[in-house]
Amino acid sequence: MSLLKSLCVMGLLVGSLLAKGRSSFLPKSFHATFIKEEKSAISQKIKKNEGELFYQYPSRIRMEAKGKRKTVYVSNPFQTYLYTPPVFKDVPGELTINKSKNTPMSKFFDSLKKGLVSNSIYKVKDVKDKVMLEFTKLGEKEMKIHSATINFKGKKEFSRIREIEIVLDNKKKMFFKFTKLAINQSFKKEKFEFETPKNTRVSN
């Protein structure tokens, strides 16, 4: 094999390894406990809540908010569910079912499959212990997300994520502080499905 061919083959191998490393940033699944802060674009008030987050690629997510504002949010490639349990026994719970396939949260994590490298969906800016994602016009249109900032503890690996701030296209902000994070977890199929409880009012 000539020197030129050898260099070409080596270049292809290195490029392949780099692409694989970039795309492997997102694990197949993860489970996290978090503290969520949501800032209203109108009143500027901040709502805080604790909860659990389950994710499995592609487009499967479950968020369970605890505390005073309990909710269960489930989204899969077919439907999205938002359930608020009853506050009193004689008052029904509320369930909203939406047939839209993907929502900003599941789309956001799905997009990280592209890794921490600029692409058609977002542009990447690396700053010390954080990475800033500025979504392109295409990305913002498809995902309804304007930008995101990911803070790490140590190495910039998914398992080292400490905080995520997401700014939606309507300027609404969502802030997640992960208190625990475990990657590549095994979940049953039912984790990303939802069965309507008794005493529940359903709307579409």
C-alpha positions as CSV (number, residue, x, y, z in Angstrom):
1,M,0.0,0.0,0.0
2,S,1.4,3.4,-1.0
3,L,2.1,6.1,1.6
4,L,-0.7,8.3,0.2
5,K,-3.2,5.4,0.6
6,S,-2.0,4.6,4.1
7,L,-2.5,8.2,5.1
8,C,-6.0,8.3,3.6
9,V,-7.0,5.1,5.4
10,M,-5.5,6.5,8.7
11,G,-7.4,9.7,8.2
12,L,-10.7,7.9,7.7
13,L,-10.1,5.7,10.8
14,V,-9.4,8.8,13.0
15,G,-12.4,10.6,11.6
16,S,-14.6,7.6,12.3
17,L,-13.3,7.3,15.9
18,L,-13.9,11.0,16.5
19,A,-17.4,10.9,15.1
20,K,-18.2,7.8,17.2
21,G,-16.9,9.6,20.3
22,R,-19.0,12.7,19.7
23,S,-22.2,10.8,19.0
24,S,-21.7,8.5,22.0
25,F,-22.2,11.4,24.4
26,L,-25.8,10.5,25.0
27,P,-26.4,7.2,26.8
28,K,-29.1,4.8,25.7
29,S,-31.1,5.7,28.9
30,F,-30.7,7.4,32.2
31,H,-32.5,8.0,35.5
32,A,-32.1,11.2,37.5
33,T,-33.4,12.9,40.6
34,F,-33.6,16.6,40.2
35,I,-34.6,20.0,41.5
36,K,-36.5,21.9,38.8
37,E,-36.8,25.7,38.6
38,E,-39.2,27.2,36.1
39,K,-39.2,31.0,35.5
40,S,-42.3,32.6,34.1
41,A,-41.6,34.9,31.1
42,I,-44.5,37.2,32.2
43,S,-44.4,37.4,36.0
44,Q,-40.7,36.5,36.4
45,K,-41.7,34.3,39.3
46,I,-39.7,31.1,39.9
47,K,-41.4,27.8,40.7
48,K,-39.4,25.1,42.4
49,N,-40.1,21.4,42.5
50,E,-38.3,18.1,43.1
51,G,-38.8,15.0,41.0
52,E,-37.5,12.1,39.1
53,L,-36.6,11.9,35.4
54,F,-36.5,8.7,33.3
55,Y,-35.3,8.8,29.7
56,Q,-34.7,6.2,27.0
57,Y,-33.6,6.9,23.4
58,P,-35.4,7.6,21.2
59,S,-38.2,10.0,22.4
60,R,-39.2,8.2,25.6
61,I,-39.4,10.3,28.8
62,R,-41.1,10.2,32.1
63,M,-41.0,13.0,34.7
64,E,-42.6,12.7,38.1
65,A,-42.8,16.0,40.1
66,K,-43.2,15.7,43.8
67,G,-44.0,18.1,46.6
68,K,-47.0,20.4,46.6
69,R,-47.3,20.4,42.8
70,K,-47.4,16.7,42.0
71,T,-47.6,15.8,38.3
72,V,-46.7,12.9,36.1
73,Y,-45.6,13.6,32.6
74,V,-45.1,10.8,30.1
75,S,-44.1,11.1,26.5
76,N,-43.4,8.4,23.9
77,P,-43.3,8.4,20.1
78,F,-47.0,8.1,20.0
79,Q,-48.6,10.1,22.7
80,T,-48.0,12.5,25.6
81,Y,-49.7,12.4,29.0
82,L,-49.8,15.0,31.7
83,Y,-51.5,13.8,34.9
84,T,-52.3,15.9,38.0
85,P,-53.6,13.7,40.9
86,P,-56.6,14.8,42.9
87,V,-56.0,17.1,45.9
88,F,-59.1,15.9,47.7
89,K,-60.9,12.5,47.6
90,D,-64.1,14.0,46.1
91,V,-62.3,15.9,43.4
92,P,-61.2,14.0,40.2
93,G,-57.6,14.1,39.0
94,E,-56.8,15.7,35.6
95,L,-55.3,14.0,32.6
96,T,-54.5,15.6,29.3
97,I,-53.6,13.3,26.4
98,N,-51.8,14.8,23.4
99,K,-51.2,12.9,20.2
100,S,-48.1,15.0,19.3
101,K,-45.2,12.6,19.1
102,N,-42.3,14.5,20.4
103,T,-42.1,17.4,23.0
104,P,-39.3,19.9,23.7
105,M,-37.9,17.8,26.6
106,S,-37.7,14.5,24.7
107,K,-36.5,16.3,21.5
108,F,-33.8,18.0,23.5
109,F,-32.3,14.8,24.9
110,D,-32.7,13.1,21.5
111,S,-30.7,15.9,19.9
112,L,-27.8,15.3,22.2
113,K,-27.2,12.1,20.2
114,K,-25.3,14.4,17.8
115,G,-22.8,15.0,20.6
116,L,-21.1,18.2,21.8
117,V,-20.2,19.4,18.3
118,S,-21.9,22.0,16.1
119,N,-24.4,20.5,13.7
120,S,-27.6,21.5,11.7
121,I,-29.6,21.6,15.0
122,Y,-27.4,23.6,17.3
123,K,-24.0,25.4,17.5
124,V,-21.7,24.5,20.4
125,K,-19.7,26.9,22.5
126,D,-17.3,25.4,25.0
127,V,-16.7,27.5,28.1
128,K,-14.7,26.1,31.1
129,D,-17.0,23.7,32.9
130,K,-20.1,24.2,30.7
131,V,-21.3,23.9,27.2
132,M,-23.7,26.3,25.6
133,L,-25.9,25.2,22.8
134,E,-27.4,27.8,20.5
135,F,-30.1,26.3,18.3
136,T,-30.2,27.1,14.6
137,K,-33.3,28.4,12.9
138,L,-34.0,24.8,11.8
139,G,-33.4,23.5,15.4
140,E,-35.6,26.2,17.0
141,K,-38.4,25.6,14.5
142,E,-38.3,21.8,15.0
143,M,-37.7,21.7,18.7
144,K,-39.2,25.0,20.1
145,I,-35.9,25.6,21.9
146,H,-33.9,28.7,21.6
147,S,-30.8,27.7,23.6
148,A,-29.5,25.4,26.4
149,T,-26.6,25.4,28.8
150,I,-25.2,22.2,30.3
151,N,-23.0,22.5,33.4
152,F,-20.6,19.6,34.2
153,K,-18.7,18.5,37.3
154,G,-15.3,17.5,36.0
155,K,-15.1,15.8,32.6
156,K,-17.7,16.8,30.0
157,E,-19.4,13.4,30.0
158,F,-23.1,12.8,30.3
159,S,-22.7,11.1,33.6
160,R,-21.0,14.3,34.9
161,I,-23.9,16.6,34.1
162,R,-24.7,18.8,37.1
163,E,-27.2,21.3,35.8
164,I,-29.2,22.0,32.6
165,E,-30.9,25.3,31.7
166,I,-33.2,25.3,28.7
167,V,-34.6,28.5,27.1
168,L,-37.7,27.8,25.0
169,D,-38.6,29.8,21.9
170,N,-41.1,31.8,23.9
171,K,-38.2,32.8,26.3
172,K,-39.6,30.6,29.1
173,K,-36.8,29.1,31.1
174,M,-36.5,25.7,32.7
175,F,-33.6,24.9,35.1
176,F,-32.7,21.3,36.3
177,K,-30.2,20.6,39.0
178,F,-29.4,16.9,39.0
179,T,-28.9,15.5,42.6
180,K,-28.4,11.9,41.3
181,L,-27.7,10.6,37.8
182,A,-27.3,7.0,36.6
183,I,-26.8,6.2,33.0
184,N,-27.7,3.1,30.8
185,Q,-30.5,1.9,33.1
186,S,-32.9,-0.9,32.2
187,F,-36.6,0.2,32.1
188,K,-39.7,-1.8,31.5
189,K,-41.9,-0.8,28.5
190,E,-44.6,0.3,30.9
191,K,-42.4,3.0,32.3
192,F,-43.1,5.2,29.2
193,E,-46.8,4.4,29.1
194,F,-49.6,5.7,31.2
195,E,-52.7,3.9,32.5
196,T,-55.6,6.3,33.5
197,P,-56.3,6.0,37.2
198,K,-59.9,5.9,38.6
199,N,-61.6,9.2,39.4
200,T,-59.8,11.0,36.6
201,R,-61.2,13.6,34.2
202,V,-59.6,13.2,30.7
203,S,-59.2,15.8,28.0
204,N,-57.4,16.0,24.7
